[in-house]
Amino acid sequence: MVNRSLEELEAERAGLYGQLAATGDFRRGSVSENYRRCGKPNCACALPGHPGHGPRQLWTRTGPGGKRRGRQLAAIEVEKVRAELDAYARFASLTEAIVEVNEAICEARPVTAVPAAGSPPGAGLLEDPAATDGEKGGS
């Protein structure tokens, strides 16, 4: 990994925030194409080999408590919902990138904390990260 300066990292973060602001409308879930049988014994869908009524476009997502929820989409809604799902994928990717660059900024930013009054000796001071390579324990 190439070491980047704090200024480069902050510029990258600002760019990611700009992309995030431009994400627009988004939603989680997926769209699937489904066929169903109506249950009427004299309907064509009851015949062997008939796929059923459809295609229906169904938007599904996980709601509170992990419960799956779905809603049938009108034909006019399908492309709009698919675009919003694509925007969610961009949103999720950008937020992951923002977390990564923020972690790098936190690591690159020098420690400037002043121990609060009454803190134990050494509070606010860190070990030399190069000495431990950031890992606990040792060999």
N, C-alpha and C positions, 0 to 999 in steps of 0.2 A: 504494500500500500504506500502510495506517495504521500509524504508529509506535506500538508498544505498550511499556509499561514492562517492565522485567525481572521485576517481581513478577507482572504479568499473564501473561507468557510462561511463567513457572515454574508458575503455577496451571493454565494450559492443559495443560502437559506432565503435571502430576500427574493431571489429569482423563483424559488420554489413557492414561496408565499404568493407571489404574483400569479403563478400558474394555478395555484389553489383557488385564488379569488376568481379566476376566469372559468372555473369548472362548470358553473351553472347548475341547473336542476339535475338531480340524480336520485336514484332509488336502488335498494338492494333487491336481490332475488334473481329469478330467471323466467323466461317465457318458454313454454312447451306447447307442442301441437298434440291435441288429444282427440280421440274418437270415442263415442259412447253408444251404448245400446239403451233404447228408451224403455224397454221392458214390455212393450205391447206385443203379444204373441203373433199378430197378423202383420206386423211391420216388416219391411224388407231387412231391417237390421237384425232380425231374429234368424234369418237364413244363415246356414253354415257358410263360412268364408266371407260373409259381408263384414266390412271393417267397422260399421256402426255410423252413427251420425257425426258429421264433422267435415273438415277439421275445425276444432275449436282451439283458440289460442288462450292459454291460461298463464297468468302471472302468479308465481308463488314466491313466498318469502317466509322467513322464520320470524315470528312475532315474540312478544314478551313471554317469558317462561319456556322458550324453545318450541312453542307451538307453531306448526306449519299452517300458513294461511294462504288462500288462493282466491283469485277473482278472474272470471272469464272476461276477456277483453273484446270490445267491439273491434271490427276490422279496421276502423279508422284510428284506433288507439295503438295498434301493434307497433308500428315504426317509431312512434313517439316513446313508448315504453322501452323499446330496445335501445334507443339512443340514450335514454336516462340510465339504463343498466350499464351501457358502455361508459358513461360519465362517472358512474360509481366506481368502476374499475380504475379509471384515471385518478379519482379522488383517493382511493385506497392506496394506489401506488405512490402518489404524491405524499400522503401522510407518512408512509413508511420511509420515504426518502427524507422527509423533514425530521423525523425522529433520528435517523442515522446521522444527519449533518449536525443536529443539535447535540447529540452525544459527543461527536468529534469536537464541537465548539466547547462543550463543558470540559473535555479533557485538555484542550489547548489553552483555555483561559487560565491565567495564573491565579493562585490562591491569594486572596486579599483580605480574608476574614480576620477580624480582630476579635480575640476571645472576649466574651461578655464578662462584666464584673462578677466575681465570685466563681468563675469557671475553674476547673482543676488545671494545674500546670500542664502546658502542652496542648490545651484545647485549641482547635482551629489550625493546628500545624499538621502537615501530612508528611509521611515518609517520602524519601526520594523515589518517585515512581520508576526511575530507571534501575534502581537497586533491586526492586522486586519484580520488574517487568509486569506490574499490575496484578500479579497472582498472589494468592494467599498460600501459605504452606511452603514447603521447600524440600530441597533434596540434599 
